[in-house]
Amino acid sequence: MGLGVNLWHKAWALSWVVVILSACSHYTPVKPVNYLVGNADNNISASVNLIDEQTLLADFETMSSPEFAGRKYGTLGNELAQQFIVSQLKAAGVAPFKGEYQHPFEYERGLTVYQGTNIIGVKPGSSGQIIVISAHFDHIGKKSGQYYLGADDNASGTTAVLHIAKAFEQVATQHTLIYLFTDAEEENLIGARAFAEQNPQVMATTALNVNLDMISGAKYTKRLYYLPYKVEQVAPKYWQGQLAYFAMQHQLSVRKGPRAYQTIQGQKKKTNWRSASDHGVFYRYKVPFLYFGVGTHQNYHTPQDTFDNTNHDFYLAAVKTIFDQVLTLEQQIE
Ligand SMILES: [Zn+2]
């Protein structure tokens, strides 16, 4: 999906919103030193050439399709989703982690044994440090005869990580990049917990986790939130200004957050964002993390969370902004 004539009007109007917003923002945009990797044009960020909008949206639609039936752990739809992720990693030339893409686990909680499968790809690096880029691919399946397809939650993040992995194959990197697609996140982060227990060495040498969960929102969504934990320990102190710069390039509004209280269907609900998704497991291991998401909205955990009800222009801008930021952090982390 390209930037058509109508969209230019929208982009023009939006650019004023961004100018005003960034003027109010706490962080002054900073033009990053190395933001032009893989690019000859001095005014275009790397993501513009390395992230293909059409295939990104097509894969997002596939990930949230009825064929995968809401991707609940232990179901056929979930297995089909796994096969799709693996085929995409293979096609992009992303290597399997420890020789396998599929990493099954059993996880006991009380009297219940949960069985699931994380999908993991890797781009080996020479530095001895690791960046784990994660998204859960499972959702909640079928309830009371209705399918919950989980487009925003979290076909959006899953497809973004796939395309970020593809893009990273096109550029030189120094650190080991692990692409972690977790299962059973919806059962209180079980897949991420299993990954941490199966890979203590990885947890000990991970410099940063970047976790994506719900980055396309609903039709009316206008802002991407980010939640950092100890990022300043590994990144330059102006990293938030750098993020503001990329967001401005893609006409995206970003803000540190999310809010602790959100109004959903008339009710005020409190969410602990530090443990709301898989970054919560990295937090427990004291690994710096950077989470991106829109927060809860009217379609959250309802049958209305479908591909058609997400905000596609917002999603494209979010994926490109996140890729530019992670690419730059990859170069900056020492
Ligand atoms: Zn989620």
Residues whose N, C-alpha, C, O or C-beta is under 5 A from the ligand:
A	BS01	ZN	D153 N154 D213
